Structure formats: C-alpha cells, structure tokens
Amino acid sequence: MVLSRRMFLKACGCAAGALGAGALVGCGSDGAAGSAAAGADGASPAAGVGVGPDGESQVVITMTPSSEPAAGFDPLVNWGAGEHVHEPLIQSTLIATDNNLAFVNDLATDYGCSDDGLTWTFHIRDDVKFTDGVPLTAEDVAFTINGIVNGQAAEADLSMVREARAVDAVTCEIAMERPNNALLYTLAVVGIVPAHGYGEDYGEHPIGSGRYMLEQWDRGQQVILRANPDYYGEKPLMDRVVVLFMEEDASLAAASAGTVDVAYTSAALAGAVPAGYTLLNCASVDSRGISLPCNPAGTDVVVEGDMVYMGGNDVTSDIAVRRALNLGIDRAAMIEHVLAGFGRAAYSVGDGMPWSSAAMEVETDVAAAEALLDEAGWARGDGGMRSRDGVPCAFDLYYAANDSTRQALAYDFADQCAALGIAVTPKGASWDDIYVRQYADPVLWGWGSNSPVELYELTYSTGWGNYAQYMNETVDANLEAAQAARTVEESYPFYQAAQWDAASGTGVAPEGAATWVWLANVDHLYFEREGLAVAEQKPHPHGHGWSLVNNIDRWSWS
C-alpha cells in the first residue's frame, strides 16, 4: 500500500523529546514573581509581584522545554503552526478564532471564496505597520503564504494552496489546488512576515506587527516579550511576558519558591498547590489514543514512494479485537487512576467540536467485549489469556519513554486488557524507534487541535496520520466533501458521516472499523498566582505550552 504525505516525520502527533531542564535566570534577591528574569540590559528587575524592570505590568510563566521553538519565532517554519498550534503573538494573522472558535478578522477586513472554491480573496487593513516602521501590505501576505507553500521546513499545512498573489496593496488572492475550507483554520495561526525583512536569521530577530515584540531570547532558558507600542488593535493589558522553559519538577519548585506567576503541572502533582496559588484547570481537546493496525502482518507501507515501513498486525487486524478493545476499556476508571480525575473520556480526535460525531461514543461493556472475542474464536487458555489457531491474542503497545503520563496510561490499558484475556506489553521507546513500528504495532499517541484537519489526516486513506491503514472509499468521499463544502459549517455533517455513515454502515466508529481506541482528553493544569486574572481560555489543543497565552494581552493583575 502506498501512503503519500507532504510532510510527516517532524510533525507527528507526539510530544517532542525534552531538551533538558530550563533555569530561572537573573532572579531578584527577594525571589518574587516579576523578578524571575533579568532585563534586556542585564540589570536586575524591580522587585514586586507583577512588576517588570521598568515598572510595567509583567507575568512570568513556565512552559515545557519542548515548547521552545527550535527554529525561533518564524511562521515559515513552525512558530504558531505545526504540531502545537497557537496564535503567534509577534506577528499578525489574517483571521483568528474567538473563545467559541468562530472566525474573526485580524488583518483582514473581509474575505470570501469564489463559487468554484478555487480562489479566496482577502482584503486587509491599510493602517498596519511592522515594528521597523514599514507598512504591511498584501505583498507581505502573499510572500508569507508562498514561503510556506514552497518551504521544505514549513509545518503549517498549506498543501491545498497553489499560490498567493497581491492584487494591490490591500487585496490578496489565494489560488487553490483544490477546494478546501480547512484553509481558514491554518490561516488563523499563520503569522505574516515582512517580505523586505525576512532572512536566514528571522527566527532569532523577528519583525512583526502583532501584539508583542521579542525583547530577549536566551536559548534553553527564557523568552521575554514586550507589548508592541504601535499595535493597531486594543492595547495589551500585560506589558511584559517572561516565559521560562523548564522540566515539570522545576516548574513546581519555581511556584513553591514564588518566583513565577503561572507554572504548568500535571495531574500527579496537581494536589501540591503552593501557598498563594490556585489550580487553573483548562479544558482541552488534547487526546490520548491508540492506533490499531487494520491489516495483517506483512502489509508494508511505502511513504513518499521510497521509504518502506513494516506494516500490519495479525491480532489488531481482526475487527472483533478492535471493537472489543473499544467496548472493554473503562475510560472513567483509567482517568481516575492515572489522571486523578483531571480529564474526560475520549472517543475521537476532537470530542465536543462541531465536527465530532456522537456515534464515536461507546459505553463500557465488558460482557459484550468478551462475547465478541469468543465469537471470533479467541478462546481463553491456561492463565486466562486468549489465542486462536495457535496465535496468542497479544500485541506490543509503544509509547514515548520520556512521558510518564503515557506510560501510566499504557500500563493501565494493559491491565484492563488482561482482564479481557488480551496480553498487552507496554514498550517505552524513543520516537525514532516508534516511527519504525508505527504501522505494525499499536502506538499511544497524543493528538488534538481546534480544527478538523487532524480528523481528516488520521482517517483519510492517504492521510499522513493514517497509522491504522484503514482505507474506505465512502469514508474518503465524505472527507473530500467536507473540505470542498462552501462553508466550514456545511462541512460538519460530512466529517460526522466519515466517522459513521449509518446509511452505508461504514466509518471509523467503534461499531464500524474501530481503527483507534481513544482513552482520555487530558486537562491542562497550571498553578496560578492569586491576584492574577487569566483571561477565559479557548479549548486547549495538544501541547502544554503556548496555547495558554493566546490571549495574554487580556490578562491583568488585581
């Protein structure tokens, strides 16, 4: 089977490896928040919670080491878009999304699409300047989009675009390779860069027109953003933002010492709320799920025409096993055991989104799961484990070895499977090792975004995330119809039908192909200093990082 993908290895649905512990640098002598980072000139900042070195309002936040953008703040690589999507802050976007995930204008004053879906036209503001004083025009918009379309390192998915062109200073047209309304979701996180000021070192010295400017970047330690005084929109309430990159235990230590204002944490540590802080719980669509190869062992997968991966699994290729796994797993118990209740059951990638399908939901029914296995000939033997025709009902489950939450989920899943008579062996490994096995063995992945793009890619026959290798013409037709719909809203029924089409009895729902067993949506947890007002959050996508600060300009101190 041939799987064609534009880009995959570096943009997989998995957390990147940790880069090593970050450090609090230039701490003030009193250890107060607002004193956690040195000023850009190296001088110690003024003491005081929420106060920066020049007396401005400031907030200090911890993020995972993997949140630091390796290529810097360059939208033509992966800043804002890619695996972990978020608003780029330093750059403006054509459009954005509000807390209800509805599209709103940023640079655009209006936009529309031709009747055939092949040309989008955006009219943009004429009062926007980059931080170097040069006006932003449609030429910059076209330069950015074409740079991503033609860029080898770009992680933003604009593969549906042929080219962008500036009609005049305030009008940009985007010519499409095919109709695809999902373009809007990507444009909502693509920061516009200056055609005149873009070069090899742009990521380290970004010029933008967004709410914030890069003041300082100490690699492996911190990033400091300062409000753009010439921003065309509503003036940011938070003048200065300090982001410290550190491991989870260091994040807890920083909050315990009172040197940060918002510190990320996990369910395992959420009970240890430091004095002076409260627990901020942000709902997410950050899903953990296990891909289930649908073809028998020996079904190799070819990527981009020349990369051959081993594919297929003789146990999970039995649809009865896949359906039994979906029925027999008690997600609520797993969330209680592993996440201390900080999560909710997952049934798909994007639960609760407008394009999700109720058909993906399944009630735990161990008896029904056992009956499916019995009927399929997977009989229990000595020790209670099942086999059929001499083949054990057993498989390896791969997970990222550096992720303690995935490890715990994998072992809890294995324990529940053992009760069904299925022997699951969790195997922690590096992502390089996992990629080799991704089509042959079940893998515990992390996915989830505020767009239906991942649903498409994990489900479409040649999608870059179709690890299960399930291919169905009806599913593909519904996904194609969804992207070709005239409006985003009109696409929802087609996405739902791709998950389960009652008329044809096809889809990836648990009663259908059951290509995944989804486990949990993980809450994003933070220790929040009392007195800080964090603005209302959108549902967080996959990744415990920059999505928190999408609206940092609306945060304030009381």
QUIZIGI-V237669 format. One record per backbone hydrogen bond with DSSP energy under -0.5 kcal/mol. CO is the residue of the C=O (numbers start at 1). NH is the residue of the N-H. If there is no record, write none. Layout:
CO&NH  CO&NH
This chain:
1&3  1&302  2&4  3&5  3&304  8&11  12&14  13&446  23&25  28&31  32&35  35&28  39&42  43&39  48&51  50&58  52&55  56&52  57&240  59&242  60&261  60&262  61&244  63&246  64&67  65&68  68&70  69&72  72&74  73&75  74&77  74&78  74&79  77&155  78&80  80&86  83&85  88&90  89&211  89&212  90&210  92&192  93&107  94&106  94&108  96&104  98&101  102&98  104&96  107&125  110&123  112&121  114&117  118&176  119&114  120&174  121&112  122&172  123&109  123&110  128&136  130&133  134&130  137&140  137&141  138&142  139&143  140&144  141&145  142&146  143&147  144&148  145&149  146&150  147&151  148&151  156&158  158&161  160&177  160&178  163&175  165&167  165&173  168&171  169&138  170&124  171&167  171&168  172&122  173&165  173&175  174&120  175&162  175&163  180&183  181&184  182&185  182&186  183&187  184&188  186&189  186&190  187&94  187&95  187&190  189&191  195&198  199&202  201&204  201&205  203&73  206&208  207&194  208&131  211&228  213&215  213&226  216&224  217&219  218&221  218&222  221&245  222&218  223&243  224&215  224&216  225&241  226&213  227&229  228&231  237&239  239&227  240&59  241&225  241&243  242&61  242&244  243&223  244&63  244&246  247&251  248&252  249&253  250&254  251&255  252&256  253&257  254&259  254&260  255&258  258&33  261&529  262&62  263&527  265&525  266&269  266&270  269&272  271&273  274&277  276&530  278&280  278&528  279&281  280&282  280&526  281&283  282&524  283&540  285&287  286&522  287&447  288&519  288&520  289&291  289&445  290&517  291&293  291&443  295&313  296&299  298&300  301&303  301&309  302&3  303&306  303&307  306&308  307&303  307&309  309&301  311&298  311&299  313&317  315&318  317&319  318&321  318&322  319&323  320&324  321&325  322&326  323&327  324&328  325&329  327&365  329&331  330&334  331&335  332&336  333&337  334&338  334&339  335&339  335&341  336&340  339&342  341&343  342&523  344&521  348&350  348&351  350&353  353&356  357&360  358&361  365&369  366&370  367&371  368&372  369&373  370&374  371&375  372&376  373&378  374&377  377&379  379&387  381&384  382&385  385&381  386&393  387&379  388&391  390&392  391&388  392&394  393&423  395&425  396&398  396&442  397&427  398&444  399&429  400&403  402&404  403&407  404&408  405&409  406&410  407&411  408&412  409&413  410&414  411&415  412&416  413&417  414&418  415&419  416&420  417&420  417&421  417&422  418&421  421&386  421&423  422&424  423&395  424&426  425&397  427&399  429&401  430&434  431&435  432&436  433&437  434&437  434&438  435&438  437&440  437&441  439&312  442&398  443&291  443&445  445&289  447&287  448&542  451&454  452&456  453&457  454&458  455&459  456&459  456&460  457&465  460&463  463&466  465&467  466&469  468&294  472&476  473&477  474&478  475&479  476&480  477&481  478&482  479&483  480&484  481&485  482&485  483&181  487&491  488&491  488&492  489&492  491&494  491&495  492&496  493&497  494&498  495&499  496&500  498&508  499&509  500&502  501&505  501&506  506&501  507&513  508&515  509&512  509&514  515&292  517&290  519&346  520&288  520&522  521&344  523&525  524&282  525&265  526&280  526&528  527&263  528&278  529&532  531&558  532&534  533&556  540&285  543&545  544&64  545&548  546&549  547&550  549&552  551&554  552&555  553&237  556&533
